[in-house]
Amino acid sequence: MSDSEFRGRKASVNGFAHEHIVVGILMKKYQNVSLVDLPLSPYDIIIVLKDKDERENIIRAQVKTAQRFISFTGGSRGGVDRVYKSNVKTYTQSRKTSDIVIGLHPAGLDYFGLYFVPTILIEELKQKSISLKKIEGLKNNYAILEHCKDRDYVINKAQEYGII
């Protein structure tokens, strides 16, 4: 196996593992969380929260591995197998594709930071990625996750944290 093939396989395995890690972390906090088993879906996880009236609030989340930055793009393939056979093209996450991007930052063998970036904010930023240093206020910020569909809340917090 070539070095590039090994790196591609490792990245793929890490991506799947990171989705499971995020589901586990969120399941312990919110219980009703599941991986999505739809291969063409632009999101990886469904989180079902209850509002104050006990109505379901379904949040669609896309998981991204985050080392120094979080990418907001999807629909492309890396590594050795770059042939992409569907008609799906590269896209930037938006409210049409998901409600939030969750960047999983492996900070050690058994510690992971979660960066919650609502797609409302991604649309406002108009960029394809962001540095983790720039969004430190979103790290492990579960209130952002819980309010990710509330534009006023998201924009006000992003301004408070100096993101926009």
N, C-alpha and C positions, 0 to 999 in steps of 0.2 A: 504494500500500500504506500502510495506516495505521501510526502509530507502535507501537500495541499489537500489531498483526499482525507487524511487523518484529521486535519484541522476542521474541514467541513463537517465531518461526522461528529467530531467533538462539539462543535457549535450547535449542531442539530440536537444532539442528546441534551446539551445544557439548556437549550430552549424549552424542550419538553419537560425536563426536570424542574426548571424555574416556574413553568405554569403550575405544576403540581405543588411546589413549595408555596406559591402565592395562594392557591386554593386552600391549602392546609392552614396557613396563617389566618386567612379571612374566615374560614369555616369555624375556627376556634372562637372568633369574635362575633360573627353574625349567624352561624349555624347554616342557614339556607343558601349555600354557595355550591356551584357545580361547574366543572369543565364542560365546554360545548364540544360535542362530537360531530361537528358539521365541517367537512374539509374546506369548503369554499366560504365559510363565515369570516367576516373581517374582525371578529372578536373571539376571545378564547374562553371567557368566564362569564357566567351570569350570577349576579348577587341579588337576592330578593330581600328587600328591607320592608318593614311595615311603617306606614306613616302614623300620625297621632290618631287617625280615624280607623286604624287597622287595615287600610287599603295597601295592596302590594305596590311597591316601587321597585321596578326591575331595572338594574344597572348592567349595561353591557360593557365589559372590560377587555382591553387588549393588553397582554403582558409582553414587555420588552426587557431583555437583559440590558442592564445599564452599568457600564464601567465608569467612564468619565462623562458620558452624555447619554441622553435618551433619544432614540430615533422615533419620529412620528410617521414614518412611511411603512407601507406594506405592499404585498402583491408581487414582490420580486424574490428571486432565489440567488443565493451566493454559493461559494464553494465550487467544487468540481462540477456538479450537476447544475449548470446555469440554464439549461434548456427548460423553458417554462411553457407548458403545452396548452394551458387554458387561454381564454380570451381576456382574462383579468390582467390589467396593466398596473404598474406601480401607482400608488395613490398616497395621499397624506390623510391621516386620521382626521375625521370630522364628526359632527353630530349625526351625519347620515350613516356612518360606519360603526360608531361606538359612542359611549358616554364618557369614558375615561381611559387613559393609558396609564398602566401601572409599570413603572420601571423598577425591576428587582436588582438591587445593587449587592452583589456578594461581597461583604466586607470581611469575610473570614470563612473558615470551614463550617461554622455553625451559627453565623450571624448574617442576617440579610436586612438591608434597609429597603423600605418600600416608598417610592416617590409617586404620588398621586397627581396626575396631570389631566384635568378635565378637557374634553375636546372643545368646550367653549373657549378655554384659554388658548388651545392650539390654533383655533380659527383666528383669534385675536392677534396672536404672535405672528402669524403668516410665515412660519419657518418650518423646516423639515426635521429639526432636532434642537436640543437645548442642553447646555452644560449642567451637570448636577450642582455645581457651585452656585449657579444662578437661581436654582429652585430649592435651595436648602429648606425654606419655609414649608415646602410641600412634603418633606420627608416624614414618614410615619404619621402624617396629618389625616387622621380618619375623619375629621369633620369635613375636610375637602371631599373625600370620597362620598360621604353621606349627603353632601349638598352639591354634587358635581353637575346637576341639571339646573341649578339655580344661578342664572347668569349674574344677577346683582351680587350675590354672595361671592361667587368665583372671582369676578372682576375686582371687587373691593378688597378681597384677601390678596390677590395678585399685586395690587397696588401697594397694599400694606407691607408685603414681603419684598417689594422692590423688583418684581419680575417684569412689570410693565409700567 
